[in-house]
């Protein structure tokens, strides 16, 4: 993916400022006995990574999933996203530059 975010963003008039590299976000759900506590999502993992880094978008991301289970006791299923976090800097239009 070239860019990922959990927000709707108009990418025509923006600049990106790198906040941090190799940011990792996870969305993990447990499996107790045979009952899942929920379903993990890629969106949840992305939101976690953006919240951790206080960023708006991510680039150069890698998405992976993991599952492990000890039969009839406990297990976990998760998504992990790793990539570079960026903050959006909006470009000024010509009329905004004249006002100041």
C-alpha positions in Angstrom: 0.0 0.0 0.0 1.2 3.5 -0.7 -0.7 5.2 2.1 -3.1 4.1 4.8 -5.3 5.9 7.4 -8.4 5.5 9.4 -9.6 9.0 8.5 -11.0 10.4 5.3 -8.2 12.6 3.9 -8.1 14.7 0.7 -4.5 14.0 -0.4 -4.4 16.8 -3.1 -3.3 19.7 -0.9 -1.2 18.1 1.8 2.4 17.6 2.8 3.6 14.8 5.0 6.0 15.1 7.9 7.6 11.9 9.1 6.9 11.3 12.8 8.5 7.9 13.4 9.7 4.9 11.5 8.9 1.2 12.2 5.8 2.0 14.2 3.8 -1.2 15.2 0.1 -1.4 16.0 -1.8 -4.5 17.0 -5.4 -5.5 17.4 -5.6 -8.7 19.5 -8.6 -10.8 20.6 -8.6 -13.7 23.0 -10.1 -17.2 22.6 -11.2 -18.6 26.0 -12.0 -22.3 26.0 -13.7 -22.2 22.5 -15.3 -18.8 22.7 -13.8 -15.8 21.0 -14.0 -12.4 22.8 -14.3 -10.7 19.4 -12.7 -10.4 16.0 -9.5 -8.4 15.4 -9.5 -6.0 12.5 -6.8 -4.4 10.3 -8.5 -1.1 10.9 -8.1 -1.6 14.7 -4.4 -2.3 14.3 -3.9 0.7 12.1 -5.8 2.9 14.6 -3.6 1.6 17.4 -0.4 2.4 15.4 -1.6 5.9 14.6 -2.6 6.5 18.2 0.8 5.3 19.5 2.7 7.6 17.2 0.3 10.6 17.2 0.2 10.5 13.4 -2.4 10.8 10.7 -1.3 8.3 8.0 1.2 5.5 7.5 3.3 4.5 4.5 5.4 1.5 3.6 3.2 -0.7 5.8 3.4 -4.5 6.3 0.3 -6.3 7.5 0.5 -9.7 9.2 -1.9 -11.9 11.1 -1.2 -14.4 13.9 -3.1 -17.1 15.6 -2.2 -19.5 18.4 -4.3 -21.7 20.6 -3.8 -24.2 23.5 -6.8 -26.5 22.8 -9.7 -25.9 25.1 -7.8 -23.5 27.3 -6.7 -20.2 25.7 -5.6 -18.6 22.5 -5.2 -15.3 20.7 -5.8 -14.1 17.2 -4.3 -10.7 16.0 -3.4 -8.4 13.2 -0.1 -6.4 13.3 0.7 -3.4 11.1 4.3 -2.0 10.9 5.3 1.0 8.9 6.4 4.7 8.8 4.1 7.2 10.6 3.4 10.6 9.1 1.6 13.7 10.3 -0.3 15.8 7.7 0.7 19.4 7.1 -1.8 21.2 4.9 -0.4 23.5 2.2 -1.6 27.1 2.2 -3.5 28.3 -0.7 -2.6 31.6 -2.4 -5.5 33.4 -0.6 -4.5 32.1 2.8 -0.9 33.4 2.3 -2.1 36.9 1.5 -4.2 37.2 4.7 -1.2 36.9 7.0 
